[in-house]
Amino acid sequence: MSAFFRSRWVEVPDGLTAASGLAPGFRAAGAAAGIKPSGSPDVGLLVCDGPEPSSAARFTRSGTLAAPVILTKERTQLDGLRAVAVNSGNANAATGRPGLDEAAKMQGGAAMAASTTEDRVAVCSTGVIGVPLPGEKVLRGLLECSRGLSPDGDAAFAAAIMTTDAFEKRCSLEVALPSGTVRLSAQAKGAGMMQPNFATMLCFVQTDAALAPETADLLLGVCVKRSFDRITVDGQLSTNDTVILMASGAGGVRVAPESEDELVFGQALDAVLRQLALDIARDGEGSKRVGRVVVRGGNPGGVEAAARAVGNSPLVKAALHGGDPNWGRIVQAVGGALLDTAPLPVDVSIEGMQVCSAGFVVPHDHVELAGRVQRDEVEYVVGLPGDGHETEVFFSDLSYDYVRINAEYTT
């Protein structure tokens, strides 16, 4: 399992084994339709052929929703999706009525390709904001995808949804439930414009288990809160974020509500989404390291604000990138988030070594600490007054490549 689960911050449950391809009952494909100047794949199609399809979804909470998000939320049966159509290279955001029209055409083309009705198709886009979507290219891409749909099409589909991603993010696992074995497959994209809820990210999860729509919605909601809602790359909220869980029922194993099956399946889904979320933070458009800040204290609002401040601080992120054990950056970020609370008795530990107690420096081994922050994953723990509340935020560093990529994004 180490090939996919790479982070010490993901608790991997027993009973997971590596598999390949999509969960039974699903087919997918990708195509190069000419949306991206590079000529790389940019249209993907995912189809559910299972006998008992159910689904659930979560979307960005941005006030400037992209056309595909608006259309999908308003015109689809989110609890019974049969297909997902995706394009990359163009966000179809801030495109007005023409953008909604193109999203509707995309939905119609995907419905024909998947032999289903339009209200069973979700549409997603990712890429540059404010550029009209070349609808004819998307439709040609969907037609090409319809000819290449395959149970092993997850790699092509994953490639088609990438934008500035440095590597693909996907998995296929067998999950041993008390009632039988099911498959769990997933594909995600995301590297920049990251801040819950949730990030410039798309994630699609498939299973051959039979889930009631209410069960799918409950499990997805809980797992998203522990994964994609806990990452940040740059504190920027996207217009297009979408996460979709689809269940085909093709495996014949029904996951009943409040059952041991539901518990075990939920643990597997949680592990998968947390690893995918960490992969997005690790990608981070040139990221070198991933940080995790854990904040504990008696005020839930203060705990959350402090964690976000640390994870989004360009000074903390730059120090993380350089492997610099400058814990003063942590103290500064916490103080900036909790105004008018001085004197704040903050505690700080880095990779298990305490460096600050009640707001004062603690004697520590500077050479040893400098070595610990050279790791690929660096953990910071912050203690605030009181107890009873704890939160975490995963964040990428701030790299030279991040500045270069975003300085040249549309040019």
N, C-alpha and C positions, 0 to 999 in steps of 0.2 A: 504493500500500500504506500510505501515511501515515495513512489514515483509521483503521486498526486498530493498526499498529505505531507507537506514539507515544514509546517510551522509547529513549534512547541506550544503555541497558543491555541491549537485546535485539539480538542479531546476526541480522539477517534474511538468509537464504540467497537466492541467485539462483533464479529459476524459479517465484516465487510471484506469482500475479495474483488480483485481487479477483473474487469470484463472489457469488452470492446463493442463498439457500435451503439446505436440508440436502444432504448428500452423497447421490447416487443410491442408492436402496435403503432410504431412511428416510422416515418421515412423523411428524409431531408435531402437537400441539395443546395449547391451554391453556383453562382455564375458571374462572369465578368460582363457587365452590361455597358461599360463605358462611362459610368458616373464619375469614377475616380480617374484623374489624368494619368495615373500610374498604370492603368489597365489591369489592376489586380481585382480579384472577386469583390463584388459590391452589391449583389442581390442574393438573398437566401430565402428558402421556403421550407417550412416544417409542417408536416401533415400527420394527423392522428387518424388511424384506420380502425382503432379499437372498438369493441362492441359497447362499452359503457364509458364514454368520455366524460370527464369532469375536469374542472380547472378553477384556478383562482389567480388573481393578479394584484400587483401593487404598482403605484405610479408616483412620479415626482409630485411634490406639492408646490412647485413653482407657480407664480402668478402669471407667467408668460408661457403657457403650455404650447407645445408644438402641435401641429395639425394632426399627426397620427395618434397622439395621446388623446386629444379631444374626441376624435372620431371613434377610437376604440372604446373609450369610456362611455360614450353616448349611444353607439350603434351596435354593440356586440353583446352576446350572451356570455358574460365573463365566467359563468360557472359551467359552460359546456362548449368550449372552443374546439374546433376541428383543425384549425390551421393558423400559422403565424407567417406573415410576409414581412421581410426586413430588407431595408437598403442601408448601405453605409456610404459615406462621402458627401451626404447632404442631409441636414437635420429636418428639412421642411418645417422650419420654425420661423415665426415672424413673417409669414408668407400670405396672411390674410385669407380671403375667400378662395383665391386660386389654389392655395396650399391645401385647403380642405377638399376642394374638388379633386386634386391629384391624389390625395389620400384615399378618397372614395373610389377612384378608378383603380388604385392599387389593391384595395380590398376586393373589388369586383373581379379583377384579373386573378387574384389568388383564389377566390372562391371557385372560379371556373377551373383553374389548374388543380385544385384539390377536390373537385366534384362535391362541393358543399354549398351552403347558402352564405350570403355576405355577412349575416349576423353571427356566423360561427368563425369569423376570421379576424384576428387581431393584426394590426399593422404597426410597424415600428420603423423609425428612421434615426440615423445618427450621423453627425458630420458638421459641416459649416452651417451656421445660422444665417438667415436672411437672404438665401439664394433660392430662386424658384427650382422646384424639383422637376427634373427632366422625366416626365411621366412615361413617355414612349419608351425610353431606355429601360425604365423599371419594368414595364409590361413585357418587353422583349426578354428581359432577364428572367422574369417569372415563367414565361413560356419555355425557356431553355431549362429552367429548374424542373418544371413539370416532367420533362423528358428524362431527367436524370435522377429522380427521386429514388432513394435507396435506404435500407435499414442501416447501412454503413456510411450514410452521408453526413455524419456529424462533423467530420473533419472539414469537409467542403463548406458546410453551413457555418462552422465556427470561423473559418477564414473570411467568409463573406461579410461578417458583421464587424470586423476589425477596422479601426481608423488609425490612431497613433499608437496602438498597442505594439509592444515589442515582441510579444509572444502570445500564442493562443492560450485560452483558458477553458478547458473542458475536461470532463471525466466520464467514466462509465464503470459502475460498480454493481456487484451482486450484494443484496442485503438479506441476510438470513433472519426472517421473522418467525415467531412461534408457529404460525399457521402455514409457513412455506417461504420459499425464496422469491424475491422480486428484484427487478432491475431498477437502478436509478442512474440516469444520464443527465448531463447538464453542459451548457455552453454559455460563456459570458464574454463580455468585452468591456473595457474601460481602462483609462490610464490618466486622464486629466479632467479638469472641471469637476472635481470630486468634493462633495460635502452633502451629507444627508440633509433633507431626504431626497434622493440618496446620493447620486453622482452621475456623471455622464456615463451611464452604464446601462447595459442591457443584459438580462440573464434569463435563460430558458431552461426549465427543468422538466424532465419526462420520467414517468414511471409506468410500469405495466400493472401495478397494483390497482385495485378498484377502490376508489375513495369517494365518499359522499362529498358533494360540493362544500358543505359546511366544514367537513374535516380538512379538505384541501385548503380552504380559506384560513382556518384556525392555525394549521401548521405553518403555512407560508407566512402569516402575519407574525407569529412568534419568532420564527427563524430569521426573518428579515430584520427584526429589531435587534438581534444579536450578531448580525453580520453586516449587511450593506449599510444599515443605519449607524454603524459604529466606525466607519472609515472616513478619512479625509485626505485629499492630496493637496488641495489649494484653497479650501473653504468656499468654492464656487458651486452654486446650485444649478443643475442642468435643466433644460426645458423638455427633455425627452426620456428620462429614466423610466424603465419598465422592467418588472420581474414577473414572469408567468410560470406557474406550475400546472402541468397537464398530466392527467392520469388516463391511460387507455383502457384499463381493466382486462387487457389481453392475457395477463398471467394467471387469472383465475383465483388470485388471493385477495380477499376482501379485508380491508383494514377498518374494523368497526370502531366507532367512537368510544373513547374511554377504555380501550382495551390494551393489553400488553403489546399487540401488534402496532397500535398507534404510537405507543411510547417508544418502541424500538425504531420504527420508521422515522419518527420525529427526531430522534437522536442522530440518525444517519443523515437526514436532510439538513439538520443544524450543522453537522461537521462539514458537509459539502459546501454549504453556502458561506460558512466562515472561512474556509480555505480559499474559495473563489474571491471573497472580499479581500482577503490578505494578498492574493495574487494581484488584484487590481491596485492595491496600495503599493505593492512591491514593484509593479510596472512603473507607475508614477511618472511617465514621460522622462526617463533618464534616471530614475531613482536608483540609489546604491544600497540603501538600508531601509528597514521598516522599524518604526518605533511603536511602542504601546505605552500609553500612560494610564495608570490606574489611580483614581482619586477616591479617597474615603473621607467621610465627615458626617456631621449631623444635619446639614442643610442640603436637601436634594438639588435645589436650584443652584446653589453655590458649587456643589460637587460637579454638576454637569457643565456649568460655565467655566470652571477652572480646567476641566479636561479638554473642552473645546479650545480654550485659549492656548493651552500648551500644544495641542495637535496642529493648530493653525498658525502658530507663531513662526514667521520666516526666520527669526533668529534661532529658535530651537531647531527648526528643520535644517538650517544651514550647518549648525553644530553637529547634528546627526550625520549629515552628508560627509563632513570632514572628520568624523570620529573624534570630535573635540568634547571632552568631559566638562563642558562649561555649564555647571548646574545653576549658575546665576541666571541663565536664560529662563530656566524653569520658574524660579522664584519671581522673576520680573513678570512673566506671562500670567502667573496665578494672581499676583497683586494687581495687575491691570484689569483682570476679570472681576475682582472682588473689591470694588471701589469703597473707600471710606470705612475700611475694616481694620485699619492699623491700631495698635501693633498686631499683626496677624501671625500667630504661632504656627507657621507652616513647617512640616517635616518633608524631606526629600531623600529618596534613595534611588540609586542608579545601579541596575543589575545586581541588586541585593546588598549594595554597600551604602550605608547611610552617610550622607554628606551634610545634612542640615537638620537641626532639631529645634523646634519651637522658634524658628526664625534665625537661628545662629549656626554658624559653621561648626561641623563636627570633625575633629582630627581624623584623617583617613589616609590610606596609601594612594598617593596620586599616580604613581607608576602603575600599580595594579588596576586602578580605575581607568586609566588611559588605555590599557589593554582590553578591558571588558567592553568599552564602547566601540571597538573595532569589529565587533561581531555583526553578522548580517541582520540580526534582530536585537534591538536594544529596548529594555524595559525600564520605565520610570514610575516610581510610586510616590504619590503625594498624599500627605496626611493633613487634614484640616480639623479645626476644633469640632468636638462631638463625635458621635458614631451612629451607626444604623443605616448609612447609605454608602453605596459604592457604584462607580461606573468606570467604563473603559473606552478609550478611543485609539484606533490604530491609524497611523499616519506615515506618509512617505517623507523622505528628506527633500531638501530643495537643491536641485542639481543645476549645473551649468547647462545641461541638455534641456532641462525643463524650460529655461529662459529662451534658449535658441529655438526649440520646437514651437513655442507659443508666440515668439516674435515673428516667425515665418509662416504661421499656420495658414493664412490665406494667400500668401505670395509665393 
